[in-house]
Amino acid sequence: MARSETSPAHDDDRQLLTILEGRPCPTCSDGELERGVYKDKRAVVCDSCETPRVQLWTPS
């Protein structure tokens, strides 16, 4: 696949992570969502309870 074909999806992934980063955690009252890794995948997780809110997979 050409790089230009994969770039928009990658940009969407980054935009999603950016939108969620810094929001309050809906699972616990103390946490804030931050970018991280969950089960070896890019994710947005709570900095307090470590609950993942979003995980990104790469098609194989």
PDB file of N, CA, C, O and CB in Angstrom:
ATOM      1  N   MET A   1       0.846  -1.177   0.000  1.00  0.00           N
ATOM      2  CA  MET A   1       0.000   0.000   0.000  1.00  0.00           C
ATOM      3  C   MET A   1       0.889   1.238   0.000  1.00  0.00           C
ATOM      4  O   MET A   1       1.895   1.282   0.708  1.00  0.00           O
ATOM      5  CB  MET A   1      -0.961  -0.001   1.220  1.00  0.00           C
ATOM      6  N   ALA A   2       0.534   2.210  -0.766  1.00  0.00           N
ATOM      7  CA  ALA A   2       1.305   3.443  -0.836  1.00  0.00           C
ATOM      8  C   ALA A   2       1.150   4.228   0.457  1.00  0.00           C
ATOM      9  O   ALA A   2       0.126   4.148   1.136  1.00  0.00           O
ATOM     10  CB  ALA A   2       0.866   4.294  -2.038  1.00  0.00           C
ATOM     11  N   ARG A   3       2.174   4.976   0.775  1.00  0.00           N
ATOM     12  CA  ARG A   3       2.160   5.749   2.010  1.00  0.00           C
ATOM     13  C   ARG A   3       0.973   6.705   2.074  1.00  0.00           C
ATOM     14  O   ARG A   3       0.372   6.866   3.137  1.00  0.00           O
ATOM     15  CB  ARG A   3       3.453   6.525   2.150  1.00  0.00           C
ATOM     16  N   SER A   4       0.627   7.336   0.966  1.00  0.00           N
ATOM     17  CA  SER A   4      -0.479   8.287   0.962  1.00  0.00           C
ATOM     18  C   SER A   4      -1.817   7.604   1.274  1.00  0.00           C
ATOM     19  O   SER A   4      -2.739   8.250   1.772  1.00  0.00           O
ATOM     20  CB  SER A   4      -0.555   8.993  -0.391  1.00  0.00           C
ATOM     21  N   GLU A   5      -1.927   6.307   0.985  1.00  0.00           N
ATOM     22  CA  GLU A   5      -3.159   5.588   1.269  1.00  0.00           C
ATOM     23  C   GLU A   5      -3.319   5.326   2.764  1.00  0.00           C
ATOM     24  O   GLU A   5      -4.444   5.265   3.259  1.00  0.00           O
ATOM     25  CB  GLU A   5      -3.189   4.275   0.502  1.00  0.00           C
ATOM     26  N   THR A   6      -2.217   5.171   3.486  1.00  0.00           N
ATOM     27  CA  THR A   6      -2.296   4.857   4.911  1.00  0.00           C
ATOM     28  C   THR A   6      -2.243   6.105   5.775  1.00  0.00           C
ATOM     29  O   THR A   6      -2.643   6.054   6.939  1.00  0.00           O
ATOM     30  CB  THR A   6      -1.175   3.920   5.302  1.00  0.00           C
ATOM     31  N   SER A   7      -1.771   7.203   5.257  1.00  0.00           N
ATOM     32  CA  SER A   7      -1.589   8.422   6.037  1.00  0.00           C
ATOM     33  C   SER A   7      -2.878   8.986   6.635  1.00  0.00           C
ATOM     34  O   SER A   7      -2.875   9.328   7.818  1.00  0.00           O
ATOM     35  CB  SER A   7      -0.958   9.458   5.181  1.00  0.00           C
ATOM     36  N   PRO A   8      -3.984   9.104   5.884  1.00  0.00           N
ATOM     37  CA  PRO A   8      -5.204   9.655   6.481  1.00  0.00           C
ATOM     38  C   PRO A   8      -5.697   8.852   7.683  1.00  0.00           C
ATOM     39  O   PRO A   8      -6.139   9.440   8.671  1.00  0.00           O
ATOM     40  CB  PRO A   8      -6.297   9.719   5.442  1.00  0.00           C
ATOM     41  N   ALA A   9      -5.630   7.537   7.621  1.00  0.00           N
ATOM     42  CA  ALA A   9      -6.070   6.712   8.752  1.00  0.00           C
ATOM     43  C   ALA A   9      -5.171   6.953   9.953  1.00  0.00           C
ATOM     44  O   ALA A   9      -5.652   7.036  11.083  1.00  0.00           O
ATOM     45  CB  ALA A   9      -6.070   5.211   8.376  1.00  0.00           C
ATOM     46  N   HIS A  10      -3.881   7.066   9.719  1.00  0.00           N
ATOM     47  CA  HIS A  10      -2.935   7.326  10.805  1.00  0.00           C
ATOM     48  C   HIS A  10      -3.212   8.693  11.434  1.00  0.00           C
ATOM     49  O   HIS A  10      -3.132   8.847  12.652  1.00  0.00           O
ATOM     50  CB  HIS A  10      -1.479   7.255  10.287  1.00  0.00           C
ATOM     51  N   ASP A  11      -3.532   9.670  10.611  1.00  0.00           N
ATOM     52  CA  ASP A  11      -3.882  11.002  11.119  1.00  0.00           C
ATOM     53  C   ASP A  11      -5.159  10.944  11.957  1.00  0.00           C
ATOM     54  O   ASP A  11      -5.259  11.619  12.982  1.00  0.00           O
ATOM     55  CB  ASP A  11      -4.059  11.997   9.950  1.00  0.00           C
ATOM     56  N   ASP A  12      -6.135  10.141  11.529  1.00  0.00           N
ATOM     57  CA  ASP A  12      -7.370   9.972  12.297  1.00  0.00           C
ATOM     58  C   ASP A  12      -7.086   9.355  13.657  1.00  0.00           C
ATOM     59  O   ASP A  12      -7.684   9.750  14.658  1.00  0.00           O
ATOM     60  CB  ASP A  12      -8.368   9.103  11.525  1.00  0.00           C
ATOM     61  N   ASP A  13      -6.168   8.380  13.699  1.00  0.00           N
ATOM     62  CA  ASP A  13      -5.784   7.754  14.965  1.00  0.00           C
ATOM     63  C   ASP A  13      -5.209   8.781  15.916  1.00  0.00           C
ATOM     64  O   ASP A  13      -5.591   8.843  17.085  1.00  0.00           O
ATOM     65  CB  ASP A  13      -4.772   6.630  14.731  1.00  0.00           C
ATOM     66  N   ARG A  14      -4.291   9.587  15.413  1.00  0.00           N
ATOM     67  CA  ARG A  14      -3.667  10.616  16.254  1.00  0.00           C
ATOM     68  C   ARG A  14      -4.687  11.634  16.732  1.00  0.00           C
ATOM     69  O   ARG A  14      -4.637  12.083  17.877  1.00  0.00           O
ATOM     70  CB  ARG A  14      -2.547  11.323  15.492  1.00  0.00           C
ATOM     71  N   GLN A  15      -5.613  11.998  15.853  1.00  0.00           N
ATOM     72  CA  GLN A  15      -6.644  12.974  16.211  1.00  0.00           C
ATOM     73  C   GLN A  15      -7.541  12.415  17.322  1.00  0.00           C
ATOM     74  O   GLN A  15      -7.893  13.136  18.255  1.00  0.00           O
ATOM     75  CB  GLN A  15      -7.493  13.351  14.969  1.00  0.00           C
ATOM     76  N   LEU A  16      -7.908  11.144  17.223  1.00  0.00           N
ATOM     77  CA  LEU A  16      -8.732  10.521  18.252  1.00  0.00           C
ATOM     78  C   LEU A  16      -8.017  10.532  19.599  1.00  0.00           C
ATOM     79  O   LEU A  16      -8.621  10.865  20.618  1.00  0.00           O
ATOM     80  CB  LEU A  16      -9.093   9.085  17.854  1.00  0.00           C
ATOM     81  N   LEU A  17      -6.740  10.173  19.611  1.00  0.00           N
ATOM     82  CA  LEU A  17      -5.972  10.181  20.859  1.00  0.00           C
ATOM     83  C   LEU A  17      -5.891  11.590  21.435  1.00  0.00           C
ATOM     84  O   LEU A  17      -6.010  11.777  22.646  1.00  0.00           O
ATOM     85  CB  LEU A  17      -4.559   9.623  20.627  1.00  0.00           C
ATOM     86  N   THR A  18      -5.691  12.570  20.578  1.00  0.00           N
ATOM     87  CA  THR A  18      -5.601  13.961  21.017  1.00  0.00           C
ATOM     88  C   THR A  18      -6.920  14.451  21.608  1.00  0.00           C
ATOM     89  O   THR A  18      -6.927  15.152  22.620  1.00  0.00           O
ATOM     90  CB  THR A  18      -5.189  14.855  19.853  1.00  0.00           C
ATOM     91  N   ILE A  19      -8.026  14.088  20.984  1.00  0.00           N
ATOM     92  CA  ILE A  19      -9.346  14.511  21.470  1.00  0.00           C
ATOM     93  C   ILE A  19      -9.613  13.968  22.872  1.00  0.00           C
ATOM     94  O   ILE A  19     -10.143  14.682  23.723  1.00  0.00           O
ATOM     95  CB  ILE A  19     -10.451  14.041  20.505  1.00  0.00           C
ATOM     96  N   LEU A  20      -9.249  12.714  23.115  1.00  0.00           N
ATOM     97  CA  LEU A  20      -9.552  12.082  24.403  1.00  0.00           C
ATOM     98  C   LEU A  20      -8.556  12.438  25.503  1.00  0.00           C
ATOM     99  O   LEU A  20      -8.904  12.429  26.684  1.00  0.00           O
ATOM    100  CB  LEU A  20      -9.591  10.589  24.237  1.00  0.00           C
ATOM    101  N   GLU A  21      -7.340  12.745  25.124  1.00  0.00           N
ATOM    102  CA  GLU A  21      -6.300  13.044  26.107  1.00  0.00           C
ATOM    103  C   GLU A  21      -6.698  14.245  26.973  1.00  0.00           C
ATOM    104  O   GLU A  21      -7.105  15.289  26.464  1.00  0.00           O
ATOM    105  CB  GLU A  21      -4.958  13.318  25.399  1.00  0.00           C
ATOM    106  N   GLY A  22      -6.571  14.071  28.294  1.00  0.00           N
ATOM    107  CA  GLY A  22      -6.862  15.154  29.218  1.00  0.00           C
ATOM    108  C   GLY A  22      -8.285  15.175  29.741  1.00  0.00           C
ATOM    109  O   GLY A  22      -8.594  15.938  30.656  1.00  0.00           O
ATOM    110  N   ARG A  23      -9.154  14.356  29.179  1.00  0.00           N
ATOM    111  CA  ARG A  23     -10.542  14.304  29.660  1.00  0.00           C
ATOM    112  C   ARG A  23     -10.609  13.517  30.968  1.00  0.00           C
ATOM    113  O   ARG A  23      -9.746  12.681  31.237  1.00  0.00           O
ATOM    114  CB  ARG A  23     -11.476  13.662  28.592  1.00  0.00           C
ATOM    115  N   PRO A  24     -11.633  13.783  31.779  1.00  0.00           N
ATOM    116  CA  PRO A  24     -11.791  13.002  33.008  1.00  0.00           C
ATOM    117  C   PRO A  24     -12.163  11.554  32.687  1.00  0.00           C
ATOM    118  O   PRO A  24     -12.843  11.277  31.699  1.00  0.00           O
ATOM    119  CB  PRO A  24     -12.862  13.637  33.915  1.00  0.00           C
ATOM    120  N   CYS A  25     -11.715  10.660  33.519  1.00  0.00           N
ATOM    121  CA  CYS A  25     -12.016   9.239  33.344  1.00  0.00           C
ATOM    122  C   CYS A  25     -13.479   8.981  33.697  1.00  0.00           C
ATOM    123  O   CYS A  25     -13.924   9.367  34.778  1.00  0.00           O
ATOM    124  CB  CYS A  25     -11.078   8.360  34.219  1.00  0.00           C
ATOM    125  N   PRO A  26     -14.236   8.334  32.804  1.00  0.00           N
ATOM    126  CA  PRO A  26     -15.629   8.029  33.120  1.00  0.00           C
ATOM    127  C   PRO A  26     -15.776   6.836  34.073  1.00  0.00           C
ATOM    128  O   PRO A  26     -16.874   6.576  34.565  1.00  0.00           O
ATOM    129  CB  PRO A  26     -16.392   7.754  31.842  1.00  0.00           C
ATOM    130  N   THR A  27     -14.687   6.109  34.337  1.00  0.00           N
ATOM    131  CA  THR A  27     -14.737   4.936  35.204  1.00  0.00           C
ATOM    132  C   THR A  27     -14.490   5.275  36.665  1.00  0.00           C
ATOM    133  O   THR A  27     -15.121   4.703  37.554  1.00  0.00           O
ATOM    134  CB  THR A  27     -13.728   3.919  34.747  1.00  0.00           C
ATOM    135  N   CYS A  28     -13.574   6.203  36.916  1.00  0.00           N
ATOM    136  CA  CYS A  28     -13.266   6.564  38.301  1.00  0.00           C
ATOM    137  C   CYS A  28     -13.353   8.090  38.455  1.00  0.00           C
ATOM    138  O   CYS A  28     -13.355   8.816  37.461  1.00  0.00           O
ATOM    139  CB  CYS A  28     -11.844   6.042  38.713  1.00  0.00           C
ATOM    140  N   SER A  29     -13.424   8.555  39.664  1.00  0.00           N
ATOM    141  CA  SER A  29     -13.584   9.995  39.883  1.00  0.00           C
ATOM    142  C   SER A  29     -12.258  10.739  39.994  1.00  0.00           C
ATOM    143  O   SER A  29     -12.239  11.970  39.983  1.00  0.00           O
ATOM    144  CB  SER A  29     -14.390  10.231  41.129  1.00  0.00           C
ATOM    145  N   ASP A  30     -11.154  10.010  40.101  1.00  0.00           N
ATOM    146  CA  ASP A  30      -9.860  10.652  40.332  1.00  0.00           C
ATOM    147  C   ASP A  30      -8.994  10.798  39.086  1.00  0.00           C
ATOM    148  O   ASP A  30      -8.070  11.611  39.070  1.00  0.00           O
ATOM    149  CB  ASP A  30      -9.107   9.881  41.350  1.00  0.00           C
ATOM    150  N   GLY A  31      -9.278  10.026  38.050  1.00  0.00           N
ATOM    151  CA  GLY A  31      -8.354   9.926  36.934  1.00  0.00           C
ATOM    152  C   GLY A  31      -8.600  10.865  35.781  1.00  0.00           C
ATOM    153  O   GLY A  31      -9.657  11.478  35.634  1.00  0.00           O
ATOM    154  N   GLU A  32      -7.557  10.944  34.964  1.00  0.00           N
ATOM    155  CA  GLU A  32      -7.585  11.719  33.731  1.00  0.00           C
ATOM    156  C   GLU A  32      -7.029  10.823  32.633  1.00  0.00           C
ATOM    157  O   GLU A  32      -6.099  10.050  32.864  1.00  0.00           O
ATOM    158  CB  GLU A  32      -6.761  13.061  33.860  1.00  0.00           C
ATOM    159  N   LEU A  33      -7.600  10.930  31.445  1.00  0.00           N
ATOM    160  CA  LEU A  33      -7.162  10.090  30.336  1.00  0.00           C
ATOM    161  C   LEU A  33      -5.856  10.610  29.751  1.00  0.00           C
ATOM    162  O   LEU A  33      -5.660  11.814  29.585  1.00  0.00           O
ATOM    163  CB  LEU A  33      -8.242  10.028  29.250  1.00  0.00           C
ATOM    164  N   GLU A  34      -4.961   9.663  29.444  1.00  0.00           N
ATOM    165  CA  GLU A  34      -3.677  10.009  28.857  1.00  0.00           C
ATOM    166  C   GLU A  34      -3.283   8.961  27.828  1.00  0.00           C
ATOM    167  O   GLU A  34      -3.740   7.819  27.877  1.00  0.00           O
ATOM    168  CB  GLU A  34      -2.596  10.135  29.944  1.00  0.00           C
ATOM    169  N   ARG A  35      -2.435   9.363  26.901  1.00  0.00           N
ATOM    170  CA  ARG A  35      -1.933   8.418  25.908  1.00  0.00           C
ATOM    171  C   ARG A  35      -1.016   7.425  26.605  1.00  0.00           C
ATOM    172  O   ARG A  35      -0.285   7.765  27.535  1.00  0.00           O
ATOM    173  CB  ARG A  35      -1.185   9.153  24.754  1.00  0.00           C
ATOM    174  N   GLY A  36      -1.077   6.189  26.129  1.00  0.00           N
ATOM    175  CA  GLY A  36      -0.234   5.162  26.703  1.00  0.00           C
ATOM    176  C   GLY A  36      -0.273   3.918  25.854  1.00  0.00           C
ATOM    177  O   GLY A  36      -0.597   3.965  24.668  1.00  0.00           O
ATOM    178  N   VAL A  37       0.060   2.804  26.473  1.00  0.00           N
ATOM    179  CA  VAL A  37       0.066   1.513  25.806  1.00  0.00           C
ATOM    180  C   VAL A  37      -0.750   0.560  26.661  1.00  0.00           C
ATOM    181  O   VAL A  37      -0.610   0.527  27.883  1.00  0.00           O
ATOM    182  CB  VAL A  37       1.525   0.980  25.583  1.00  0.00           C
ATOM    183  N   TYR A  38      -1.600  -0.211  26.007  1.00  0.00           N
ATOM    184  CA  TYR A  38      -2.385  -1.232  26.689  1.00  0.00           C
ATOM    185  C   TYR A  38      -2.293  -2.505  25.859  1.00  0.00           C
ATOM    186  O   TYR A  38      -2.677  -2.525  24.690  1.00  0.00           O
ATOM    187  CB  TYR A  38      -3.881  -0.781  26.889  1.00  0.00           C
ATOM    188  N   LYS A  39      -1.782  -3.560  26.470  1.00  0.00           N
ATOM    189  CA  LYS A  39      -1.593  -4.842  25.780  1.00  0.00           C
ATOM    190  C   LYS A  39      -0.837  -4.659  24.463  1.00  0.00           C
ATOM    191  O   LYS A  39      -1.245  -5.173  23.421  1.00  0.00           O
ATOM    192  CB  LYS A  39      -2.952  -5.509  25.517  1.00  0.00           C
ATOM    193  N   ASP A  40       0.266  -3.922  24.530  1.00  0.00           N
ATOM    194  CA  ASP A  40       1.168  -3.681  23.394  1.00  0.00           C
ATOM    195  C   ASP A  40       0.553  -2.893  22.243  1.00  0.00           C
ATOM    196  O   ASP A  40       1.067  -2.940  21.125  1.00  0.00           O
ATOM    197  CB  ASP A  40       1.652  -4.982  22.871  1.00  0.00           C
ATOM    198  N   LYS A  41      -0.535  -2.173  22.495  1.00  0.00           N
ATOM    199  CA  LYS A  41      -1.167  -1.349  21.460  1.00  0.00           C
ATOM    200  C   LYS A  41      -1.287   0.087  21.959  1.00  0.00           C
ATOM    201  O   LYS A  41      -1.439   0.327  23.157  1.00  0.00           O
ATOM    202  CB  LYS A  41      -2.567  -1.914  21.074  1.00  0.00           C
ATOM    203  N   ARG A  42      -1.215   1.044  21.026  1.00  0.00           N
ATOM    204  CA  ARG A  42      -1.423   2.443  21.404  1.00  0.00           C
ATOM    205  C   ARG A  42      -2.818   2.579  21.967  1.00  0.00           C
ATOM    206  O   ARG A  42      -3.767   1.967  21.476  1.00  0.00           O
ATOM    207  CB  ARG A  42      -1.215   3.404  20.194  1.00  0.00           C
ATOM    208  N   ALA A  43      -2.931   3.396  23.011  1.00  0.00           N
ATOM    209  CA  ALA A  43      -4.219   3.490  23.697  1.00  0.00           C
ATOM    210  C   ALA A  43      -4.346   4.816  24.425  1.00  0.00           C
ATOM    211  O   ALA A  43      -3.390   5.583  24.542  1.00  0.00           O
ATOM    212  CB  ALA A  43      -4.391   2.331  24.680  1.00  0.00           C
ATOM    213  N   VAL A  44      -5.548   5.060  24.907  1.00  0.00           N
ATOM    214  CA  VAL A  44      -5.816   6.132  25.862  1.00  0.00           C
ATOM    215  C   VAL A  44      -6.292   5.422  27.121  1.00  0.00           C
ATOM    216  O   VAL A  44      -7.286   4.696  27.107  1.00  0.00           O
ATOM    217  CB  VAL A  44      -6.893   7.193  25.316  1.00  0.00           C
ATOM    218  N   VAL A  45      -5.558   5.646  28.216  1.00  0.00           N
ATOM    219  CA  VAL A  45      -5.864   4.968  29.478  1.00  0.00           C
ATOM    220  C   VAL A  45      -5.975   5.989  30.604  1.00  0.00           C
ATOM    221  O   VAL A  45      -5.469   7.107  30.500  1.00  0.00           O
ATOM    222  CB  VAL A  45      -4.782   3.913  29.813  1.00  0.00           C
ATOM    223  N   CYS A  46      -6.636   5.591  31.665  1.00  0.00           N
ATOM    224  CA  CYS A  46      -6.757   6.449  32.843  1.00  0.00           C
ATOM    225  C   CYS A  46      -5.441   6.422  33.620  1.00  0.00           C
ATOM    226  O   CYS A  46      -4.867   5.356  33.840  1.00  0.00           O
ATOM    227  CB  CYS A  46      -7.944   5.992  33.749  1.00  0.00           C
ATOM    228  N   ASP A  47      -4.969   7.593  34.031  1.00  0.00           N
ATOM    229  CA  ASP A  47      -3.720   7.660  34.788  1.00  0.00           C
ATOM    230  C   ASP A  47      -3.888   7.205  36.235  1.00  0.00           C
ATOM    231  O   ASP A  47      -2.896   7.034  36.944  1.00  0.00           O
ATOM    232  CB  ASP A  47      -3.178   9.072  34.760  1.00  0.00           C
ATOM    233  N   SER A  48      -5.122   7.009  36.682  1.00  0.00           N
ATOM    234  CA  SER A  48      -5.369   6.575  38.052  1.00  0.00           C
ATOM    235  C   SER A  48      -5.755   5.089  38.123  1.00  0.00           C
ATOM    236  O   SER A  48      -5.086   4.311  38.804  1.00  0.00           O
ATOM    237  CB  SER A  48      -6.469   7.431  38.676  1.00  0.00           C
ATOM    238  N   CYS A  49      -6.814   4.697  37.436  1.00  0.00           N
ATOM    239  CA  CYS A  49      -7.290   3.305  37.515  1.00  0.00           C
ATOM    240  C   CYS A  49      -6.745   2.423  36.387  1.00  0.00           C
ATOM    241  O   CYS A  49      -6.934   1.207  36.402  1.00  0.00           O
ATOM    242  CB  CYS A  49      -8.810   3.277  37.483  1.00  0.00           C
ATOM    243  N   GLU A  50      -6.070   3.037  35.412  1.00  0.00           N
ATOM    244  CA  GLU A  50      -5.436   2.346  34.282  1.00  0.00           C
ATOM    245  C   GLU A  50      -6.431   1.622  33.369  1.00  0.00           C
ATOM    246  O   GLU A  50      -6.046   0.720  32.625  1.00  0.00           O
ATOM    247  CB  GLU A  50      -4.428   1.351  34.801  1.00  0.00           C
ATOM    248  N   THR A  51      -7.696   2.011  33.425  1.00  0.00           N
ATOM    249  CA  THR A  51      -8.703   1.444  32.535  1.00  0.00           C
ATOM    250  C   THR A  51      -8.501   2.003  31.126  1.00  0.00           C
ATOM    251  O   THR A  51      -8.436   3.220  30.958  1.00  0.00           O
ATOM    252  CB  THR A  51     -10.140   1.752  33.052  1.00  0.00           C
ATOM    253  N   PRO A  52      -8.401   1.140  30.109  1.00  0.00           N
ATOM    254  CA  PRO A  52      -8.277   1.644  28.740  1.00  0.00           C
ATOM    255  C   PRO A  52      -9.629   2.144  28.241  1.00  0.00           C
ATOM    256  O   PRO A  52     -10.659   1.518  28.493  1.00  0.00           O
ATOM    257  CB  PRO A  52      -7.729   0.546  27.799  1.00  0.00           C
ATOM    258  N   ARG A  53      -9.622   3.264  27.539  1.00  0.00           N
ATOM    259  CA  ARG A  53     -10.847   3.795  26.937  1.00  0.00           C
ATOM    260  C   ARG A  53     -10.842   3.571  25.430  1.00  0.00           C
ATOM    261  O   ARG A  53     -11.896   3.390  24.822  1.00  0.00           O
ATOM    262  CB  ARG A  53     -11.001   5.294  27.251  1.00  0.00           C
ATOM    263  N   VAL A  54      -9.643   3.584  24.824  1.00  0.00           N
ATOM    264  CA  VAL A  54      -9.491   3.363  23.387  1.00  0.00           C
ATOM    265  C   VAL A  54      -8.209   2.581  23.174  1.00  0.00           C
ATOM    266  O   VAL A  54      -7.190   2.849  23.811  1.00  0.00           O
ATOM    267  CB  VAL A  54      -9.471   4.715  22.591  1.00  0.00           C
ATOM    268  N   GLN A  55      -8.270   1.600  22.262  1.00  0.00           N
ATOM    269  CA  GLN A  55      -7.086   0.864  21.823  1.00  0.00           C
ATOM    270  C   GLN A  55      -7.051   0.916  20.313  1.00  0.00           C
ATOM    271  O   GLN A  55      -8.088   0.789  19.662  1.00  0.00           O
ATOM    272  CB  GLN A  55      -7.095  -0.615  22.339  1.00  0.00           C
ATOM    273  N   LEU A  56      -5.872   1.100  19.748  1.00  0.00           N
ATOM    274  CA  LEU A  56      -5.739   1.167  18.283  1.00  0.00           C
ATOM    275  C   LEU A  56      -4.992  -0.055  17.770  1.00  0.00           C
ATOM    276  O   LEU A  56      -3.916  -0.398  18.259  1.00  0.00           O
ATOM    277  CB  LEU A  56      -5.004   2.462  17.853  1.00  0.00           C
ATOM    278  N   TRP A  57      -5.581  -0.696  16.785  1.00  0.00           N
ATOM    279  CA  TRP A  57      -4.958  -1.841  16.145  1.00  0.00           C
ATOM    280  C   TRP A  57      -4.465  -1.428  14.772  1.00  0.00           C
ATOM    281  O   TRP A  57      -5.026  -0.534  14.137  1.00  0.00           O
ATOM    282  CB  TRP A  57      -5.940  -3.030  16.046  1.00  0.00           C
ATOM    283  N   THR A  58      -3.419  -2.083  14.327  1.00  0.00           N
ATOM    284  CA  THR A  58      -2.914  -1.876  12.975  1.00  0.00           C
ATOM    285  C   THR A  58      -3.294  -3.095  12.157  1.00  0.00           C
ATOM    286  O   THR A  58      -2.995  -4.216  12.568  1.00  0.00           O
ATOM    287  CB  THR A  58      -1.362  -1.639  12.963  1.00  0.00           C
ATOM    288  N   PRO A  59      -3.944  -2.918  11.012  1.00  0.00           N
ATOM    289  CA  PRO A  59      -4.315  -4.091  10.199  1.00  0.00           C
ATOM    290  C   PRO A  59      -3.079  -4.853   9.774  1.00  0.00           C
ATOM    291  O   PRO A  59      -2.046  -4.263   9.459  1.00  0.00           O
ATOM    292  CB  PRO A  59      -5.125  -3.668   8.957  1.00  0.00           C
ATOM    293  N   SER A  60      -3.195  -6.173   9.769  1.00  0.00           N
ATOM    294  CA  SER A  60      -2.042  -6.981   9.365  1.00  0.00           C
ATOM    295  C   SER A  60      -2.187  -7.538   7.984  1.00  0.00           C
ATOM    296  O   SER A  60      -1.296  -8.240   7.505  1.00  0.00           O
ATOM    297  CB  SER A  60      -1.828  -8.100  10.325  1.00  0.00           C
TER     298      SER A  60
END
